[in-house]
Amino acid sequence: MTSSGSQQASFEAEPKTLVELAYRHLRKDIIEGRLLPGERLRVEHLKGQYKVSSGTLREALTLLVADALVVVRGQRGAHVTPISLSDIEDITRTRILLETEALRQSLRAGDENWEGQLLIAFHHLTRAEERLAANPGAGVSEWEERNRQFHQALIGGSPSHWIRHFLGILFRQSERYRRLNIATSEVPRNVHAEHKDIFEAALARNEERAVELLTDHIYTTLDEIRRLPSEFFTEADAPSA
């Protein structure tokens, strides 16, 4: 199993090692904001909290450095990677560049098996969105995973392993921002309608329509994040008032 954003605490098999267990717990706490952006990660403090040895915790932190969720600052030690507007803008631009190309390839090459996987993924996502709407906040982890599976299914017909691999990394990197957006959004967004439109255009093999809808869908999240208060970002990247 690769370390670059390929592991998820929910919807996975049980961890096989203490390092993997500590990695999952730390990653979940970073993603869900219990460990704050920029926070110092002191091994001697955290080993008691996560009930692992110093060596195990250091190995888990090394995996999180590979995920770009933790940064090591010389003698200042390990810190949770800060959240910045420039980072999510870069992630968004790169993701759209790759994901729209992968979608085009998928619509051209996808067979009946691809269509079946897309139908299943959309069904699961719809149910997760219904549960999240009924109980906001309680089903975010499930929704996040079903959302990832849906986007993977959309591009599942692409023959490019590398595009799919890099998109998986980018999708994981943007998870903190999506969760922050969900937690702070005051005006409910009809994300289900966006997903439904993309799904229908993809099944119809309407390439230009599907690409347009997917691009708008991803950019809408960025636009919402840009409206967050400046205290959510590092000072250099804070949006102007």
C-alpha positions in Angstrom: 0.0 0.0 0.0 1.4 3.4 -1.0 1.6 6.2 1.5 0.7 9.2 -0.6 -2.9 9.7 0.3 -3.9 6.1 -0.5 -5.0 5.1 3.0 -8.3 6.1 4.6 -9.4 5.4 8.2 -13.0 4.6 7.1 -14.1 1.9 4.6 -10.8 0.0 4.9 -9.5 -3.2 6.2 -8.2 -3.2 9.7 -4.6 -1.9 10.0 -1.9 -4.6 10.0 0.7 -2.8 12.1 0.9 -0.3 15.0 2.5 2.2 12.6 -0.4 2.0 10.2 -2.9 2.4 13.1 -1.1 5.4 14.4 -0.8 6.9 10.9 -4.6 6.5 10.4 -5.4 8.1 13.7 -3.1 11.0 13.2 -4.3 11.5 9.6 -7.9 11.5 10.7 -7.2 14.0 13.4 -5.4 16.3 11.0 -8.1 16.0 8.3 -10.9 16.6 10.8 -9.1 19.6 12.4 -8.4 18.1 15.9 -4.8 18.7 15.1 -4.7 22.3 13.8 -2.8 23.6 10.8 0.6 24.8 11.9 0.4 22.9 15.2 3.6 21.5 16.6 3.6 17.7 16.8 5.7 16.7 19.9 6.4 13.0 19.9 6.7 12.9 23.7 3.3 14.5 24.1 1.5 12.5 21.4 2.8 9.0 22.2 0.7 8.9 25.3 -2.4 10.3 23.5 -2.1 7.7 20.8 -0.8 4.9 23.1 2.2 4.0 20.9 6.0 4.1 21.4 8.1 7.1 20.2 9.6 5.0 17.4 6.1 4.0 16.1 4.9 7.6 16.2 8.0 8.9 14.4 7.4 6.3 11.6 3.8 7.4 11.4 4.8 11.0 11.1 7.2 10.1 8.3 4.3 8.7 6.3 2.4 11.9 6.9 5.3 13.9 5.7 5.1 11.8 2.5 1.4 12.7 2.3 2.3 16.4 2.7 0.1 16.6 5.7 3.1 17.1 8.1 6.1 19.3 7.5 9.5 19.1 9.3 11.1 22.5 10.0 14.7 21.7 10.9 15.3 22.1 14.6 11.7 23.2 15.2 10.4 19.7 14.6 7.3 18.4 13.0 4.2 20.5 12.4 0.8 20.0 10.8 1.0 21.5 7.3 -0.6 24.9 7.2 -3.7 25.6 5.2 -3.2 28.2 2.6 -5.2 29.7 -0.2 -2.4 29.5 -2.7 -2.1 25.7 -1.9 -5.8 24.9 -2.7 -5.7 27.2 -5.8 -2.7 25.2 -7.0 -4.4 21.9 -6.2 -7.6 23.0 -7.9 -5.9 24.1 -11.1 -3.8 21.0 -11.4 -6.7 18.7 -10.6 -8.9 20.3 -13.2 -6.1 20.0 -15.8 -5.7 16.2 -15.1 -9.3 15.3 -14.2 -10.9 16.8 -17.3 -8.4 15.0 -19.5 -9.0 11.7 -17.7 -12.7 12.2 -18.0 -12.4 12.7 -21.8 -10.4 9.5 -22.1 -12.8 7.7 -19.9 -15.9 8.7 -21.9 -14.1 7.6 -25.1 -12.7 4.3 -23.8 -15.1 3.3 -21.0 -17.0 0.0 -21.6 -20.2 -1.5 -20.0 -18.1 -2.4 -16.9 -17.2 1.2 -16.5 -20.8 2.2 -16.8 -21.8 -0.3 -14.2 -19.1 0.9 -11.8 -20.3 4.5 -12.3 -23.9 3.6 -11.6 -22.9 1.9 -8.4 -20.7 4.7 -7.3 -23.4 7.3 -8.0 -26.0 5.2 -6.1 -23.7 5.0 -3.0 -22.9 8.7 -3.2 -26.6 9.6 -3.4 -27.4 7.6 -0.3 -24.5 9.2 1.6 -25.6 12.6 0.5 -29.1 11.8 1.8 -27.8 10.8 5.2 -25.5 13.8 5.4 -28.5 16.1 4.6 -30.5 14.5 7.3 -27.8 14.7 9.9 -25.2 17.3 8.9 -21.7 16.7 10.4 -22.4 13.0 11.3 -21.9 11.5 7.9 -19.0 13.6 6.5 -16.5 10.8 6.6 -18.8 8.5 4.7 -19.7 11.2 2.2 -16.0 12.1 1.6 -15.2 8.5 0.8 -18.3 8.0 -1.5 -17.5 11.3 -3.2 -13.9 10.1 -3.8 -15.3 6.8 -5.2 -17.6 8.6 -7.5 -14.9 10.8 -9.0 -12.7 7.8 -9.4 -15.5 6.0 -11.2 -15.9 8.9 -13.6 -12.3 8.6 -14.8 -12.2 4.8 -14.3 -12.2 4.2 -18.1 -9.1 6.2 -18.7 -6.2 4.0 -19.7 -3.6 6.2 -18.0 -2.5 4.7 -14.6 -0.4 7.7 -13.9 -3.1 10.3 -14.3 -5.4 8.3 -12.0 -2.5 8.0 -9.5 -1.8 11.7 -9.4 -5.4 12.6 -9.2 -5.8 10.3 -6.1 -3.0 12.3 -4.4 -4.6 15.7 -5.3 -8.0 14.5 -4.2 -6.7 13.5 -0.8 -4.7 16.8 -0.5 -7.9 18.8 -0.9 -9.8 16.8 1.7 -9.0 19.2 4.6 -10.3 22.1 2.5 -13.5 20.3 1.6 -14.2 19.4 5.2 -13.5 23.0 6.3 -15.9 24.3 3.7 -18.6 21.9 4.8 -18.1 22.8 8.4 -18.3 26.5 7.9 -20.8 26.8 5.0 -23.8 28.9 6.0 -25.7 28.5 2.7 -26.4 24.9 1.8 -25.1 24.0 -1.6 -26.9 21.4 -3.8 -23.9 19.3 -4.4 -26.1 16.3 -5.2 -27.6 18.2 -8.2 -24.1 18.9 -9.4 -23.1 15.3 -9.2 -26.3 14.1 -10.8 -25.7 16.4 -13.8 -22.2 15.2 -14.2 -23.3 11.6 -13.9 -26.0 12.0 -16.5 -23.7 13.8 -19.0 -21.1 11.1 -18.5 -23.5 8.2 -19.1 -24.7 10.0 -22.3 -21.1 10.3 -23.4 -21.6 14.0 -23.8 -17.9 14.9 -23.5 -18.0 18.6 -23.7 -21.0 18.9 -21.3 -19.5 16.5 -18.8 -16.1 18.4 -18.8 -17.8 21.7 -18.4 -19.9 20.5 -15.5 -17.0 18.8 -13.8 -14.9 22.0 -14.1 -17.6 24.2 -12.7 -18.1 21.7 -9.9 -14.5 21.7 -8.8 -14.1 25.5 -9.2 -17.3 26.1 -7.1 -15.6 24.6 -4.1 -12.6 26.8 -4.6 -14.8 29.9 -4.8 -16.5 29.0 -1.5 -13.1 28.4 0.2 -11.9 31.8 -1.1 -14.8 33.4 0.9 -13.6 31.9 4.2 -12.4 34.4 6.9 -8.6 35.2 6.7 -7.9 33.5 10.0 -8.3 30.1 8.4 -5.2 30.7 6.2 -1.6 31.4 6.8 -0.9 35.2 6.9 0.9 35.3 3.5 -1.9 33.6 1.7 -4.9 35.2 3.4 -7.5 36.6 1.0 -7.9 40.4 1.0 -10.7 41.9 3.0 
